Amino acid sequence: DKMGVEAAHVHLEQVFLEQHYYDVHLNVIRLGREVCHARKPECLICPIRHHCSYWKDEREV
């Protein structure tokens, strides 16, 4: 399911402890730069692909 920025913030705050917010933030940015590109994402090497709707949708095609 897609969620907006605010909903994503609320969700992540429920999943991670506050002391980890900055590290999670940096790692999500790194994931986007190195793996989850807007064009041709490298899903096969993505460590969180099983939680990703794009990965799931692409596999059903």
GUNU-923039 format. One record per atom (N, C-alpha, C, O, CB): x, y, z; residue in three letters. Coordinates in steps of 0.05 Angstrom, whole numbers, padded with zeros to 5 digits, always signed. Glycine has a CB too. Example, Ala and Ser with C-alpha at 12.3 -4.5 7.8 and 13.67 -1.06 7.14 Angstrom:
2
+00264-00114+00156ala +00246-00090+00156ala +00264-00066+00156ala +00285-00066+00169ala +00226-00089+00181ala +00257-00045+00142ser +00273-00021+00143ser +00258+00001+00157ser +00268+00023+00161ser +00282-00012+00114ser 
//
This chain:
61
+00017-00024+00000asp +00000+00000+00000asp +00017+00025+00000asp +00038+00026+00013asp -00019+00000+00024asp +00009+00045-00015lys +00023+00070-00016lys +00014+00087+00008lys -00009+00087+00015lys +00019+00084-00043lys +00033+00103+00018met +00026+00122+00040met +00041+00147+00035met +00063+00148+00023met +00032+00110+00068met +00030+00169+00044gly +00043+00195+00041gly +00065+00198+00062gly +00070+00181+00078gly +00022+00217+00045gly +00078+00221+00060val +00101+00227+00077val +00093+00226+00106val +00107+00214+00123val +00114+00254+00070val +00072+00240+00113glu +00063+00241+00141glu +00056+00214+00152glu +00063+00207+00174glu +00039+00260+00144glu +00042+00198+00136ala +00034+00171+00145ala +00059+00154+00148ala +00060+00137+00167ala +00015+00158+00125ala +00079+00157+00131ala +00104+00142+00133ala +00118+00149+00159ala +00129+00132+00173ala +00122+00147+00109ala +00119+00175+00166his +00132+00184+00191his +00118+00171+00215his +00131+00161+00233his +00131+00214+00193his +00092+00171+00215val +00077+00160+00237val +00083+00130+00239val +00088+00119+00261val +00046+00164+00234val +00083+00116+00217his +00088+00087+00217his +00116+00081+00227his +00120+00064+00244his +00085+00076+00188his +00136+00096+00217leu +00164+00090+00225leu +00168+00097+00255leu +00184+00084+00268leu +00183+00107+00208leu +00154+00117+00265glu +00157+00123+00293glu +00145+00101+00311glu +00154+00097+00333glu +00142+00149+00299glu +00127+00085+00300gln +00116+00063+00315gln +00134+00038+00313gln +00133+00021+00331gln +00088+00055+00304gln +00151+00037+00292val +00168+00014+00288val +00195+00016+00301val +00206-00003+00311val +00171+00009+00258val +00207+00041+00301phe +00234+00045+00310phe +00234+00062+00336phe +00217+00079+00340phe +00251+00058+00289phe +00254+00057+00352leu +00258+00073+00376leu +00269+00100+00368leu +00283+00103+00348leu +00278+00059+00396leu +00262+00121+00383glu +00270+00148+00376glu +00300+00151+00373glu +00309+00166+00356glu +00261+00167+00397glu +00316+00137+00389gln +00345+00139+00387gln +00356+00128+00360gln +00379+00133+00353gln +00358+00124+00410gln +00339+00114+00345his +00348+00102+00319his +00337+00118+00295his +00344+00112+00272his +00339+00074+00317his +00321+00139+00300tyr +00309+00154+00278tyr +00330+00164+00258tyr +00326+00161+00234tyr +00293+00177+00288tyr +00351+00176+00267tyr +00371+00188+00250tyr +00385+00167+00233tyr +00389+00170+00209tyr +00392+00204+00266tyr +00392+00144+00245asp +00405+00123+00230asp +00386+00111+00209asp +00395+00105+00187asp +00414+00101+00250asp +00361+00108+00217val +00341+00098+00197val +00339+00117+00174val +00339+00109+00151val +00314+00093+00211val +00337+00143+00180his +00335+00164+00160his +00359+00162+00140his +00355+00162+00116his +00335+00191+00173his +00383+00160+00151leu +00407+00159+00134leu +00407+00133+00117leu +00414+00134+00093leu +00432+00160+00151leu +00399+00111+00129asn +00399+00086+00114asn +00377+00085+00092asn +00381+00072+00072asn +00395+00063+00133asn +00355+00097+00097val +00334+00099+00076val +00344+00115+00053val +00339+00108+00030val +00307+00110+00088val +00357+00137+00058ile +00369+00154+00037ile +00389+00138+00021ile +00389+00138-00003ile +00381+00180+00049ile +00407+00124+00036arg +00427+00107+00022arg +00414+00086+00005arg +00423+00081-00017arg +00446+00095+00044arg +00394+00073+00015leu +00380+00052+00000leu +00369+00064-00026leu +00371+00051-00047leu +00357+00040+00017leu +00357+00087-00025gly +00347+00100-00049gly +00368+00107-00069gly +00364+00105-00093gly +00332+00125-00041gly +00391+00116-00059arg +00413+00123-00077arg +00427+00099-00090arg +00434+00100-00113arg +00434+00139-00062arg +00430+00078-00074glu +00446+00055-00083glu +00430+00032-00095glu +00440+00016-00111glu +00462+00045-00061glu +00404+00029-00087val +00389+00005-00095val +00362+00012-00107val +00356+00003-00129val +00385-00012-00070val +00346+00028-00094cys +00319+00033-00102cys +00317+00058-00119cys +00306+00078-00110cys +00301+00035-00077cys +00327+00056-00143his +00327+00078-00162his +00299+00083-00173his +00283+00064-00175his +00347+00074-00185his +00293+00107-00181ala +00267+00113-00193ala +00263+00097-00219ala +00242+00088-00226ala +00264+00143-00199ala +00285+00095-00234arg +00285+00079-00259arg +00302+00054-00255arg +00325+00056-00247arg +00295+00095-00284arg +00291+00032-00260lys +00305+00006-00258lys +00316+00001-00230lys +00341-00001-00226lys +00328+00005-00278lys +00299-00001-00210pro +00309-00007-00183pro +00321-00035-00183pro +00313-00053-00198pro +00286-00005-00163pro +00341-00039-00166glu +00355-00064-00165glu +00342-00082-00143glu +00354-00086-00122glu +00385-00060-00159glu +00318-00091-00148cys +00302-00105-00128cys +00316-00131-00118cys +00313-00138-00095cys +00275-00112-00140cys +00330-00144-00136leu +00342-00170-00128leu +00363-00167-00105leu +00368-00186-00091leu +00355-00183-00151leu +00375-00143-00103ile +00395-00140-00081ile +00384-00123-00058ile +00398-00116-00040ile +00420-00126-00093ile +00358-00116-00060cys +00346-00100-00039cys +00340-00116-00014cys +00327-00137-00015cys +00320-00087-00049cys +00350-00107+00009pro +00346-00122+00034pro +00318-00121+00045pro +00311-00136+00063pro +00365-00112+00055pro +00301-00102+00034ile +00274-00100+00044ile +00253-00105+00022ile +00230-00097+00025ile +00269-00073+00057ile +00261-00119+00001arg +00243-00123-00022arg +00218-00138-00015arg +00197-00133-00027arg +00258-00138-00044arg +00219-00155+00005his +00195-00171+00012his +00174-00154+00026his +00152-00163+00031his +00203-00194+00030his +00181-00130+00033his +00162-00111+00045his +00153-00090+00025his +00139-00070+00033his +00174-00098+00070his +00161-00093+00000cys +00157-00072-00020cys +00135-00079-00040cys +00135-00100-00051cys +00183-00067-00035cys +00116-00060-00043ser +00094-00065-00062ser +00104-00066-00091ser +00093-00081-00107ser +00072-00044-00059ser +00124-00050-00098tyr +00135-00051-00125tyr +00146-00079-00131tyr +00140-00090-00152tyr +00157-00029-00128tyr +00162-00090-00113trp +00173-00117-00117trp +00151-00137-00120trp +00152-00154-00138trp +00191-00124-00092trp +00131-00136-00103lys +00109-00155-00105lys +00093-00152-00131lys +00086-00172-00143lys +00090-00151-00081lys +00088-00128-00139asp +00074-00123-00165asp +00090-00133-00189asp +00078-00144-00207asp +00067-00093-00168asp +00115-00128-00189glu +00132-00136-00211glu +00134-00166-00214glu +00135-00177-00236glu +00161-00124-00208glu +00133-00180-00192arg +00135-00209-00192arg +00110-00222-00203arg +00110-00244-00213arg +00141-00220-00164arg +00087-00208-00201glu +00061-00219-00210glu +00057-00215-00240glu +00039-00226-00251glu +00039-00206-00195glu +00074-00199-00253val +00071-00192-00281val +00080-00216-00298val +00078-00214-00323val +00087-00167-00289val 
//
